[in-house]
């Protein structure tokens, strides 16, 4: 079985954001961005769809994925034609005008798609935004809307890759990468922790016993990982392989392990039942 056989038509969620540990690791922000680019490039080229929950900032990770999807769009006869799905949570898209969202969607046509969700995580589409005033969301809307989006993403994807991630100054009930990882663990979804760039991903690996703690950062929600152990990752990798994936700063090594795990993992049927 080839990687393309495994990844064709599979939806892979990617969780990434700035890591506060880059300087201490002797790395620069460009290293994290390059790692994200290479992981996305390989999975897209093998036919996977990448799913990301972000915003539409210039030079953000969403924009990076859109550019990669356009570059590696495959001409094939399979039903999947769009390389990237970008979920916009309620508190994210109500800050944008409907006109701007329509323009972005038009620019992405044929390559990527936007999914606009309501406060409960239901897809409302661009049409559902037309009668909603553009405004700044409340704190409670941030918490509820982000959690709902992350649960919806878990329900519509086959596996998740996490790397980097802030652990403070975040919106929502806990750091975003932590909440997305938690939902994957709870849903028995294969999850791949690329922890060599530090940040929340490294903390999650430590919290579930994949790595020995360097230091224990006390962020909101960390205690909820205590009941999970390394085998909860269900990602087709051995304990030693997961240890390497969670500690290596070498993106080529990380990609090999991710692809190896995807060929062995048993994907949960939740997403396929909805098709």
C-alpha positions as CSV (number, residue, x, y, z in Angstrom):
1,X,0.0,0.0,0.0
2,X,1.4,3.4,-1.0
3,X,1.1,6.7,0.9
4,X,-1.1,8.0,-1.9
5,X,-3.5,5.0,-1.5
6,X,-3.8,5.9,2.2
7,X,-4.1,9.7,1.9
8,X,-6.3,10.0,-1.1
9,X,-9.6,11.6,0.0
10,X,-8.6,11.7,3.6
11,X,-9.1,14.9,5.6
12,X,-6.1,15.8,7.8
13,X,-6.5,18.5,10.4
14,X,-3.5,20.7,11.1
15,X,-3.1,22.6,14.3
16,X,-0.3,25.1,14.4
17,X,0.5,28.6,15.7
18,X,3.5,30.6,17.0
19,X,5.7,28.7,19.5
20,X,7.0,30.7,22.5
21,X,10.0,28.3,22.7
22,X,11.7,28.9,19.4
23,X,14.4,31.3,20.6
24,X,15.3,29.0,23.5
25,X,15.7,26.1,21.0
26,X,18.0,28.2,18.8
27,X,15.3,28.4,16.1
28,X,13.6,31.2,14.3
29,X,9.9,31.6,13.4
30,X,10.8,30.8,9.9
31,X,11.7,27.2,11.0
32,X,8.2,26.6,12.2
33,X,6.7,28.0,9.1
34,X,9.0,25.9,6.9
35,X,8.1,22.8,8.9
36,X,4.4,23.5,8.4
37,X,5.0,24.1,4.7
38,X,6.8,20.9,4.2
39,X,4.3,18.8,6.1
40,X,1.4,20.4,4.2
41,X,3.3,20.0,0.8
42,X,3.8,16.3,1.2
43,X,0.3,15.5,2.4
44,X,-1.3,17.7,-0.3
45,X,0.8,16.2,-3.0
46,X,-0.3,12.7,-1.9
47,X,-4.0,13.6,-2.3
48,X,-5.0,14.5,1.2
49,X,-7.3,17.4,2.1
50,X,-5.9,19.7,4.8
51,X,-8.3,21.2,7.3
52,X,-7.4,24.3,9.4
53,X,-9.3,26.5,11.8
54,X,-7.9,30.0,11.5
55,X,-8.5,33.5,10.3
56,X,-7.7,35.4,7.2
57,X,-4.7,37.4,8.2
58,X,-2.1,38.2,5.6
59,X,0.9,36.0,5.9
60,X,-1.0,33.7,8.3
61,X,-1.0,29.9,8.2
62,X,-4.4,30.0,6.3
63,X,-2.8,32.0,3.5
64,X,0.2,29.6,3.4
65,X,-2.2,26.7,3.0
66,X,-4.1,28.4,0.3
67,X,-1.0,29.0,-1.7
68,X,0.2,25.4,-1.3
69,X,-3.2,24.1,-2.3
70,X,-3.1,26.1,-5.5
71,X,0.4,24.9,-6.3
72,X,-0.2,21.2,-5.6
73,X,-3.7,20.9,-6.8
74,X,-4.0,17.5,-8.5
75,X,-5.8,16.9,-11.8
76,X,-7.6,13.6,-11.1
77,X,-10.9,11.9,-11.5
78,X,-11.6,11.5,-7.8
79,X,-14.4,13.4,-6.1
80,X,-12.0,15.5,-3.9
81,X,-11.0,18.5,-5.8
82,X,-10.3,21.1,-3.1
83,X,-7.0,20.8,-1.3
84,X,-7.8,23.0,1.8
85,X,-10.8,23.6,3.9
86,X,-10.5,26.6,6.3
87,X,-13.1,26.7,9.1
88,X,-14.0,30.1,10.3
89,X,-15.4,30.1,13.8
90,X,-18.3,32.4,14.7
91,X,-16.2,35.0,16.6
92,X,-13.7,35.0,13.8
93,X,-15.9,35.7,10.8
94,X,-18.3,38.1,12.4
95,X,-15.4,40.6,12.5
96,X,-15.2,40.5,8.7
97,X,-17.6,42.1,6.4
98,X,-19.8,39.8,4.2
99,X,-18.4,41.5,1.1
100,X,-14.8,40.7,2.1
101,X,-15.7,37.0,2.9
102,X,-17.4,36.7,-0.5
103,X,-14.3,38.1,-2.3
104,X,-12.0,35.7,-0.4
105,X,-14.2,32.8,-1.3
106,X,-14.3,33.8,-5.0
107,X,-10.5,34.1,-5.0
108,X,-10.2,30.6,-3.6
109,X,-12.7,29.0,-5.9
110,X,-11.5,25.6,-7.3
111,X,-8.6,25.4,-4.9
112,X,-9.8,25.9,-1.3
113,X,-13.0,26.6,0.5
114,X,-14.2,28.6,3.5
115,X,-16.6,27.1,6.0
116,X,-18.4,29.6,8.1
117,X,-19.8,28.2,11.4
118,X,-22.4,29.6,13.8
119,X,-21.9,29.8,17.5
120,X,-22.7,26.1,17.9
121,X,-20.4,24.9,15.1
122,X,-23.1,24.4,12.4
123,X,-22.1,25.4,8.8
124,X,-24.1,28.5,7.8
125,X,-22.3,29.3,4.6
126,X,-21.7,32.7,3.1
127,X,-25.4,33.2,2.7
128,X,-26.0,32.8,6.4
129,X,-23.7,35.7,7.1
130,X,-25.4,38.3,5.0
131,X,-27.9,39.4,7.7
132,X,-25.4,39.2,10.6
133,X,-23.9,42.6,11.5
134,X,-20.1,42.9,11.5
135,X,-18.9,43.4,15.0
136,X,-16.5,42.4,17.7
137,X,-17.5,39.2,19.6
138,X,-17.9,39.0,23.3
139,X,-15.6,36.8,25.5
140,X,-18.3,34.2,25.9
141,X,-18.7,34.1,22.1
142,X,-15.0,33.5,21.7
143,X,-15.1,30.6,24.1
144,X,-18.2,28.9,22.9
145,X,-17.6,29.6,19.2
146,X,-14.0,28.3,19.1
147,X,-14.8,25.2,21.1
148,X,-17.7,24.4,18.7
149,X,-15.5,24.9,15.7
150,X,-12.9,22.6,17.1
151,X,-15.4,19.8,17.8
152,X,-16.8,20.2,14.3
153,X,-13.3,19.8,12.8
154,X,-12.8,16.7,14.8
155,X,-16.0,15.2,13.5
156,X,-15.1,16.0,9.9
157,X,-11.5,14.9,9.7
158,X,-9.6,11.5,9.9
159,X,-6.5,12.5,11.7
160,X,-4.7,15.5,13.2
161,X,-1.1,16.9,13.2
162,X,-0.1,19.4,15.8
163,X,3.0,21.6,16.1
164,X,4.0,24.7,18.0
165,X,1.3,26.6,19.7
166,X,1.0,29.4,22.2
167,X,0.1,28.7,25.8
168,X,-0.8,32.2,27.0
169,X,-2.7,35.2,25.6
170,X,-5.1,32.8,23.9
171,X,-8.8,33.1,23.3
172,X,-11.2,30.4,24.4
173,X,-11.3,27.9,27.3
174,X,-7.7,26.7,26.9
175,X,-4.8,27.0,24.3
176,X,-6.2,26.3,20.9
177,X,-3.8,23.5,20.0
178,X,-4.5,21.9,23.4
179,X,-8.2,21.9,22.9
180,X,-7.9,20.5,19.4
181,X,-5.6,17.7,20.6
182,X,-8.0,17.0,23.5
183,X,-10.9,16.6,21.2
184,X,-8.9,14.2,19.0
185,X,-7.9,12.1,22.0
186,X,-11.4,12.0,23.3
187,X,-12.7,11.0,19.9
188,X,-10.0,8.3,19.4
189,X,-8.7,10.1,16.4
190,X,-5.1,9.4,15.2
191,X,-3.0,12.4,16.3
192,X,0.7,13.2,15.4
193,X,2.6,15.4,17.8
194,X,5.5,17.3,16.2
195,X,7.1,18.6,19.4
196,X,10.6,19.6,18.3
197,X,9.5,23.2,18.0
198,X,8.3,23.4,21.5
199,X,5.1,25.3,22.4
200,X,1.8,23.7,23.3
201,X,2.5,20.6,21.2
202,X,5.6,19.8,23.3
203,X,3.5,20.4,26.5
204,X,0.8,17.9,25.3
205,X,3.5,15.3,24.6
206,X,4.8,15.7,28.1
207,X,1.3,15.7,29.6
208,X,0.5,12.3,28.2
209,X,3.8,10.8,29.0
210,X,5.3,10.6,25.5
211,X,8.2,12.8,26.7
212,X,9.7,13.5,30.1
213,X,8.9,17.1,31.2
214,X,11.5,19.7,30.8
215,X,9.4,22.1,32.8
216,X,5.7,22.0,33.6
217,X,3.8,25.0,32.4
218,X,0.5,25.5,34.1
219,X,-2.0,26.5,31.5
220,X,-5.7,26.2,31.7
221,X,-7.0,22.8,30.9
222,X,-3.7,20.9,31.1
223,X,-5.0,18.7,33.9
224,X,-7.6,17.2,31.5
225,X,-4.8,15.3,29.7
226,X,-3.8,13.3,32.8
227,X,-6.0,10.4,32.0
228,X,-4.4,9.9,28.5
229,X,-1.1,8.1,27.8
230,X,1.0,7.7,24.7
231,X,-1.1,4.7,23.4
232,X,-4.1,7.1,23.3
233,X,-2.6,8.7,20.2
234,X,-3.8,5.7,18.1
235,X,-1.6,6.9,15.3
236,X,0.1,3.7,14.1
237,X,3.5,4.6,15.6
238,X,5.3,2.7,18.3
239,X,6.2,4.4,21.7
240,X,9.7,5.0,20.5
241,X,8.6,6.4,17.1
242,X,6.2,8.8,18.9
243,X,9.0,9.9,21.2
244,X,11.2,10.7,18.2
245,X,8.3,12.5,16.4
246,X,7.6,14.6,19.6
247,X,11.2,15.7,20.0
248,X,12.9,15.9,16.6
249,X,13.5,19.4,15.1
250,X,14.2,17.8,11.7
251,X,11.2,18.2,9.6
252,X,12.2,15.4,7.1
253,X,12.3,12.9,9.9
254,X,9.0,14.1,11.2
255,X,7.4,13.7,7.8
256,X,8.7,10.2,7.4
257,X,7.2,9.2,10.8
258,X,3.8,11.0,10.1
259,X,3.5,9.2,6.7
260,X,4.5,5.9,8.2
261,X,2.0,6.2,11.0
262,X,-0.8,7.2,8.5
263,X,-0.2,3.9,6.6
264,X,-0.7,1.9,9.8
265,X,-3.4,3.8,11.6
266,X,-7.0,2.7,11.8
267,X,-9.1,5.7,10.9
268,X,-12.2,6.3,13.0
269,X,-15.3,6.0,10.9
270,X,-17.1,9.1,12.3
271,X,-16.2,11.3,9.3
272,X,-17.0,8.7,6.7
273,X,-20.5,8.1,8.2
274,X,-21.4,11.7,7.5
275,X,-20.6,11.4,3.8
